[in-house]
Amino acid sequence: MPENRGWEYEFAHRFSGRLTALENEQDSIRKSLPEFPNVPVADQGGTGGLASFYIGKEPDYQKDCLVDLRFPVPGNIDLVVLVPARRYGVDGLEAQFGLPDRFSVELLGQDGKVLRKIGEKSGLWADPVRSGHPFVFPVDPPLEAAGVRISATKLRLDADSASYVHAWSEAFAFSGERNLALGSTVTSSGDAPATAPWQWANSFLVDGMTPLGLPEEPAAQHMNVGWMTDKPKATDPVWVELDLGEEREFDAIRLFPAKRPTSDLPSGFGFPRRFNISIPQAGGEPVRKSVEMANPGHNPVLVQLGKCHGRSVKIEATELWKAYENYPAFLAFSEVEVLEGEKNVGLGAAVRSSGSMGAVVGSGVQYWIASSLSDGFGPDGKLVSQREWLLALDRRLGLEMREYQLQRESEAIIAGWRRGGLWGVTALAACGAFVLVYLPIRYRMREKRELSRVRERIAGDLHDEVGSNLGSIQMLADLAEGHAGATGPTRELKRIQRIAAETVSAVRDIVWLLRPQGDHRIGTVEHLRETSSIMLEPLEWEFTANEPAWQCEMSDESNRHLFLFFREALHNLLRHSGAKKAQIRVECDPSCFRLTVADDGCGIPPEKMERPSTLRALRQRVEALGADFKVESKPGEGTRLELGIPLMAKRTKKPAAEAKPGIAPG
């Protein structure tokens, strides 16, 4: 439905039956969207995927830009799905990193020759709706094939690497519910990719891991989100066992990682680094398999066992996940499936363990409890097969595209009425003055009311998010207190307190900027000083400001960029400099507001300083402020950042009685 509703909307809605029909269809789509899974925005962990880099010049699309998959075993393919790769940088999420503007998909025979082209896409960079959604290609009728070829015919230049990039996160080739592409041999053209910050490899294209999270569909609220146990040491033994109730045949198990309870933990935080799987056998030695792997993030892990027969399956962790040395070690899952083919014979199985934290309260009214390991639910919904889940994501994309088309058609109808109305206003000169004065005022009043509603909604969202975070932090505080020992909780509680303080400080910054200016609000420099006291608490720090700086006030937009610059500078100082001391200096005169941030850390190497990506976030804020920016840094001698914001006019306020300039030692 159009957001900007003026008189043209009122007329169009009253006299156009088509507009009413469009709005009804949009309402129907909005009501049905929550029934489908969504593409997550947050980092889900796991592997990055495959990325081919063409350095220096655009590749020859006739012979380059090919990615070939050869299946371990040929099969009757009826569905192929490709998942775009992701990258997180200083500009945020790039949901379709290395996605070609045009590409085609073909099935290959055992001799490597093309059997059939099953799909082709183009104009993807201009698509306003698709953002990280998988590409789904049905094969009808199904075709016996031994591989898949992806051919890109137009690539984008990546500024960071100065290369043309062709990238994908995961490829699926289904024969029924079975993914034949898993473990395929992958060949691609292009140069060797960079190893950091992403780990790209050909094998990652067919390892079953995507940036889309667990294969869940929305369902009625369930009480349990998973199970976890904790031990003081990562090598302490811990196990969990599923009792199937009777002797059953099965050939694999699928482990679903737990969802991180706090934002500072990685996805799949409790997945064991090393574990053994054993199936007791009547009158004989149990069947055993040892597994060692990195954290899969928020991706299911399939462990093939071969044909097995037994009543129970036991998972014994030999090395647990650990946040840092003095923190408890965790073993955590959201679900364990025992599979016969693709059928879960472990659904509803009884669960036993060597020990756990019992029923632990999670977010909202949900619990961590052992029985949730066989209830068929993940942390956010009902678990389904990967095929069903990917098809549901594709159906959601279809609805979102249809909603976008309806929105554009509605806007076109309203635009037509707007043009007709303008001609009428021109002809009716007597009414022109009234229209030109009244309608803009009415429009602005509506915009102002809409802005107020948006601010209230943002405030409500912040309240809910902060409440959830602090509830999770409270859970961690209880755990730390229980394991404190004779010396009492120190490092763990300090870390949790710092997370809480930084969360509250960040929300306070946003609310501070959203609120209109008034005498009830503290000044800009006082706000910078309080932020320093929270973020620089681990260091020795000094904050000084001259008299005019304490009285200076800037526009809300300038304040927003200044605070984001300051927070980013302090984050860089804490994460990368290794400094022990920091100095913050604020000075102001009638023409300029100057901020200096200095440390005694390791400094920035000259070769790194020359890279375009170094301090990119800070330079973007400087550009938005129209400010001067200077960086002085030598290896081993620390870093000094100087920001000078021009003041168009003198902006001061009367100093509060308690606000005095001076030095604030850390």
N, C-alpha and C positions, 0 to 999 in steps of 0.2 A: 504494500500500500504506500502511495507517495508520502514522503515525510513533509514536504513543503506544500501545505494545502492553502490555496488562496481562493478568490472568487471563482476562478476558472475551474477549480476542482468541484466546487459546489454545483456549478451549472452542469459540468460534464456528468457528475454523479446523478443528478436529477433527470437529465434528458438522454443519457446514453445507457441503454440496457447492456451494451457490451462491457462497459466499465464495471457495472455491478457483477456481471458474470465473471470477469477477470478477478475481482476482489474475492468473490466466493471461492474460486478455485485456489487462489493463494492461501486463503484461510484454511482450506482443506489440506493443502500441502504442509503448512506450518504445524497443523495438528498431528500429521502422520510422521513428520521427521523424527520426533523422539523415539519412535519405534525402531529406528535403525542405528547401528553403531556409527560413531563419528571418528574423523581423522584427528588424532591428538596433536597438540601443539608442543607440549613439553618434550624434552629429550627422553627417549625410551631406552637408551643404552644399546648394547649389542654392537655388532660390527657395522661399518659404514657401507660396504658393498663393493662394486667394481667401478673404477674410474680410469678411463683412457685419456691421457693428456697429449695434445699435439702442440708442441712448443714452437713458437716462432712464426708460423704461418698457418693459414687455413688448410685443412687436409684435402686430399683428392678423394672425393666422395665415391668415385667409381670403383676404387680398389681398397680404400681405407674405411674406417668407422664401422667395421663389422665385429659383432660379438657372436661367437658360435658356442652352443652347448651340445655336448654329446652325452646322452643318458647312460647311466650304468647298465640299464636293461631297456631295450626298445619296448614300446607299448602302444596301445590304442588311445591316442590323445583326443580328448573332447573339450578341453578348456586350457587356455594359456593366459597367465596373468603376470604383468610386469609392475613392480613397485618403484616409484621414483626415489632417488637418493636424496639425503638431506645434508645440510651443513649449517652449523651454528657459528656465527662470527660476531664482530663488533656491531654489525647492523641488525642483529637478531637472527631469526630463523629464515633460512633459504630452503623452502619446502620442496623445491624441484631442481636441486643442484645438478648441472650437467645434462638437463633434459633437452633432447633435440627439438627443434621446431617442427621437423618432419622426420618420420621414421616408418619402417615397415617391419612386419614379423612373418617369417616363413618357417614351415616345417621341413626337416631334412630327413632323407633316407639313410640307410646304413652305409651307402657309398658316398655320403656327404652331399649329394645333389638335392636341389630344391624339389620338394614334392608338391607344395601348394603355398601360395601367399594367403595367410589367414586374416591379415589386418593391416591397415595403414592409417596413420594419423598425421595431420598437418595443422599449421596455424596455432600451435599450442602456446607460444609465448604471448599471444594476444587473448588467450582464453581468460575471461574475468572470473570464472567460477572454480575451475579445477585448480587445486592447490594441495598437492601431495596425495591425491586420490589415486588408487591403482588403475592400470589400464587392463580391461577385461576383453579377451578375444575368444568367443565360443567357436568351436570347430564342429560344424554340422554339414554333412555327416562326419562322425569321428574318423580319424585317419591313423593307421599304423605308422609310427615315426620313430626315428632314433635320435633326433635332436631338434634344436630350434636355432634360427639365425635372426639377429636383430641388426637392421641396417639403418644407420642414421644418414640423412641427406642434407642436414643443415644444423650446425652447432654454434653455440654462443661463445664469445671470447670472455674468459674469466680474468678480471683485472688483477686479482691477487697473485695468480701464478703466471700471467701473461701467456696463457695457453688456451686453445680450444679444447673443451672438455666434453666427453661422452660418458655419462655415469648412470648406473642403476643400483638400487639397493638389493632387490631380490627378484628372481624369476621362478615362476611356478608352471609346471606342465602336468595337468591332472588327467588321470585315467580313472574315472569315478572319483572316489575320495582320496586316492593315492597320488602323491606328488612324485612323479617320475624324475623331475629335474633335481631332486635332492642328491647332493654328492656328485653331480655331473662334472665332466671335464670341460673347462671353459678356456677358450682362446680369444684374444682380442688384439687389435692393432694399437699403436700409440706408444708413447714413451713411458718409462717407469714413473709411477705417481710418487708424490711426496709422502713421507711416513708420518708426519705430524701436521696438524693435531689429529687427523683422521688416519685410521689404518685401512687403506684400500688394498684389496687383493682379489684376483679372479675367483678364488674359491669362495669368497664371501658372497658372491652372487647367488650361490646355490647351497647356503648353509642353513636355510630355514628361518633366518632372522631378518626382521623388517623394523622400520621405525614407526610402525602402526600400533604397537602394543599387543596385548593378549587378544585371542580370538573370542571376544565376548559380544553378546547382544543384550540390549537393555531388557530388564525383567523387573518384576515386583521386588521391592526392597527385601534383601536377605540380611540376616543378623550377623553373619560371620564373614570375615575378610581373609582368613588364612590361619596359619599356626606358626608359632616360633618358640624356640627355646634358647636359653643363653647359658654360657659357661664362662668361667674366668679366663681360660686359655683357649686359644684357637685349636690346640691339639687334644683337648679333652674329648673323650668318646661320647657320642650321642647318637641315638638311632630312633627311627620311627618305622612302624610295621603296620601293614594293611592286611587284615584277616578277611578273606573272601567268603568265608562261611562254609565252603566245600571245595573239593579238588576241582580246579579249572585249568584249561589250556590257554596259554597266552604267549606272545612273542616279543613284547616290548613294553616299556613304561614311558609315560610322558610327564615331565615335571614342570609345573607352572610356578615361576618365581613370585615372591610376595611383592606387593606394592609398597613403595617407600613410605614410612609413616611421617617423615618430616622432609622439608624441601632441601635440606643440606645433605641428605643421604642419596646415593646413586640408586637408579632403578635396579631391582633384583638384589637389594643390599644383603640379603641373608642366604643367597645361593652358595652351597658348599664348594670349596675349591677342589677338594678330593673326597670321594665317597665310594663305598662298595655296595653292590646290590647282591643280595643272597636270597635264594628260594629254597627253603627246607624241603628235603626229600625223605619220604617214609623209608626208614631202614637203610639210609645211605647218606653220603656227604651232600651238603647243599650245593646247588648250582650258584657260582659266584661270578661277578664281573666288577672290575675296578674302573673308575672313571676319574679323569682329571681334566679340568677345563676352567677357562676364565669366566667372569661374570657375564651371563647372557643378556643382562638388562631385563627389560620387560618382554621377554620372548619365551615361548615354551621350548623345552629341550626334550628331544626324542632319543631314548636309549634303546637300541636294538639288542634283544637277548637271544634270538633264535627260538626255536620251538621249546617251550617249557611247560611243565605240568606241576601244579602245586596248589596249596591252600592259602599261602600267605607270601607276601613280598616284604623284605626288610631292607631299609636304606640306612647304612651306617656311615656317618660322616667322620672322616679321619683328619680333615682340616677345615675349620669353620671360617666364615667371613668375620672380619674384625675392622672396626673403624680406625682405631689407632692402638698403640701398645697397651695403654692402661685402661682401655674400654672393654666391656664384656664381649665375648665372641657369640655370634648368632648363627642359628640354623633356622631358615624360614622358607615356607612354601605357601602358595595359595590353593593348590590342588595337586593331587597325584592320581594319574590315570593308569590302570593296568589294561593293556590292549591285546585283543585278539583280532588281528587285522586292524580295522579302524573302529571296532566295537570296544567300548569301555566296560570290561567285566568287573572293575573295581568300584563301580558306582554304588554308594551306600555301604561300603565295607566298614567293618569296625576298625578303629585306629588305636594302636598302643604306642607308647614312647618310653624312652629311658628317663624322662623327666621333662617338665616344661614349666612355663610360668602360669599355667592354669588358664582360666578365662580372663584375658586382659582386655580392658576397655580400649577400643580404637577411636577413630573419628566418629562423631555423632553417637548413635546407639549401637554400633557394630562392635564385634568382639574378635579377638584372636583366640581360637580354640581348636583342639585336635580334630574334632568331628567335621570341621569344614573341609578337611583334605579329601573327602570322598562325597561331597554333596552336589557336585556338578556345577558349582558356581566359582567364578573368579572373584577378585576383589570388587569389581564394578558391574557384574552382570552374569548371565548364564553362558557357560562355555559351549561353543559349537565347533564344528570342524572348520579347518582353514578354508576349505572351498566354500562352505555356506557363508562364512564370515566375509570373505572377499566379494562374493556376489551381493551380499547385503550392503557393503560399502559402495558398490557400483550402483545399486538401486537408489541409495541415498544421493549419489552424485546426479543421477537422472532427475530426481525430484528437485534438487537445488538448481540445476540448469533450467528446468521448466519454470521454477519460481522466478528466476532471473528474467526469462523471456516474457513472462506475464508482467513483471514489473516494468520492463522497457515498453511494452505495448500500452500499459496504463499511462505511463508518462507521455507517450506519443499522443494519446487521445487528449490528455490534459493540455499538452503543448498546442494541439490544434485549436482547442477552445481558447487558449491564451492568445493565439494570433488573431482569431476572430474577434475576441474581445477588444484587442488593441485597435483594430479597424473601427469598431463601434465607438470606442472612446474618442478616436480622432474625429469621426463624423458628428458626434454629439458634443460640440464645443461647450455648450452650456453646462454640461455635466463634467467636463474634463477637469476643472479645478478641484471639484469635490473628490473625484476618483483619485487624482494625483496626490491629494493630501491625505485622504482617509485610508486608502488601501495600504500605503507604506506603513502608516502608524499601526494599523491593525496587524500587518505582517510582522512588524518588529515586536509588538506585544506578544504575539503567539510564539515567536522565536524565543523571546525572553522566558516565557512560561515553560517552553520545551527545554531550554537550557537548565532551568531550575529543576525540572523533573529528572534530567540526565544526571545532574549533580547529586540529587537525592539517591538515585539508583546506584551511582558510584559509591556513595557513602555506605549504603547498605551492603554492597558487595565487599567493600573493604572490611566492614564489621564482621561479616561471615567468615572471610578468609583469615583474618587475624584471629578470630575465635578458634578456628580449626587448628591453626599453627600453634597457638598457645596451649591448646588441649594436648597436642602431640608432644610439645616440649615438656609439659607437666608429666606425661607418661615417662619420658626419658629421665626426668629429674627423679622420679620415684625409683626407677631402675638403678640410677647412679647412687642414690642414697642407700638402697638395699645392699650394694656391693662396696660401700665406702670403706668398711674395715675400721681398724683402730685409729688410723690417722684422720678419718673424717673425709668427706667429699671435698675435693679441691678443684682439680683440673676439669673434671667432667661438668660439675655444676657451674664453674666459671664459663665454660664454653656455651652451656645451655643459656645461662644468663645473658651472654653476649649476643646469642642468636635472638633472644626475646627483645633485647634492647635495640638491636639493629632493625628488627621487624617493626617495632613500635615507632622508631625514629623515621623509617622510610614512609610509613603511613602518615605520620605527622607532617612530613614534608609535603605530601600530596594534598592533604586536607588544608594545610596552611596556604598553599597556592590557590586552591579552589575557593577559599573564603574571600569575600571582599575585604579591602583594606579597612582598617579601623584602629582606634586607640587600644583596643583589647589585644591586638596582635603584637608579639615581640618583634624587634627590629631585625634587619638583614644580618648585621654583624653578630648580634646575639645568637641568631639561629645558626650561623657558621660555627660559633664558639661551642654551642651545645652539641652539634654534630661531631666536632673534634673530640669532645670529652668522651663521647660514646665509642667512636671508631678507633681512636688512638689510645685507648685504655691500656693495651699491653706495652706501650712504649713510653719513654720520657718525651714529653712534648711541651711546647711553649706557644702560647697564642697572644699576640700583641696587636693593638689597633690604636690609631691616633684619634683625637677628639672628633674631627669632622666625620670619620668613618662610622662612629657609633650613631651619628645622626642621619646618615645618608639613607635614602630610600630610592629604589628603582621600580620600574614597571613590573607587573606580575610576570610578563613573558621573559624579561631580562633576569628576574629572580629565579625563574624556573631553570633557565640555561646555566646560570651561575651555580645553583645548588647541584645540578647534575654534573657540571664540570668538577666541582669540589669533591663530591662523593667518588667520582671516577678516579680523581687524582689520589685520594686517600686509599682507595682499594688497590691501585697500582703500587703505592708505597708499601702497603702491608703485605701484598702477595709476592712482589717481585724484588724489592730492594734489599731485604734483609737488614733494614736499618734498626738502630737502637734509639735514635733520637730524631725528632721531627720539630720543625719550626714553622709556624703559620704567622704571616704578617699581613695586616690589612691597613692600607693608607688611602686617604681620599682628599682631593682638592676640588675646586669648582669645576674642573674640566675632565677629571679622570678618577675612576675607582680602581685601585690596584690591589691584587691578591698575589702573595708569594707563598709557595709551598716548597720547603727544602728538607732534605734528609741527609744522613751520613752513611747511606747504604752503598751497594756495590756499583751503582751507576749504570749507564746504558752504553754498551759498546758502540763505537762509531759506525760499524757496518750495519748494525741493527737500526740505528737512528736514521739511516738512509732509506730504509724500506718504507713504502707508502702506508703499510698497515700499522706501523709503530705510532702509538698515541693517536690513532685515527679518531677514536671517540672524543678525545679532548679537542682535537682540531675542528671537529664538526660543531662542537659547542662554541668554540671561539668564532667560527664563521657566522653562526647564528647571532652572536652578540655583536658582530662587527668590531671585535676587539683586537688588540695587539697581543701576541703570544711569543714568549721566548723560553727556550730550553737550554740550560747549561748542565752538562753532565760529562764526567770523566770516570773511566773504570776505577773502582776503589775509592773514589772521592765524593760519592753521593750525587744527587740530582737536585736541581733548582728549577722550578717552574714559575714563570712570572706572567700574570694576566693583567692587561690594562683595558678597562671598559670605559669608552668615552661617555661623558655625561653631557647631553644636549642642553640641559638647563640645571640649575642648582635645585636639588631635591633633598630637603632635610625635614626632620620632624623634631619637635621638642623632646629633649632627652627625658626619659623617665627618671624618677628620683633615685631608683636603685641601679640604673644602668650607668656604669662608670667605666671609662677605658682603662686599660692596664694590661698586666701580664697574668696569664692563667697557666701555671705550671702543671705539667702532667704528673 
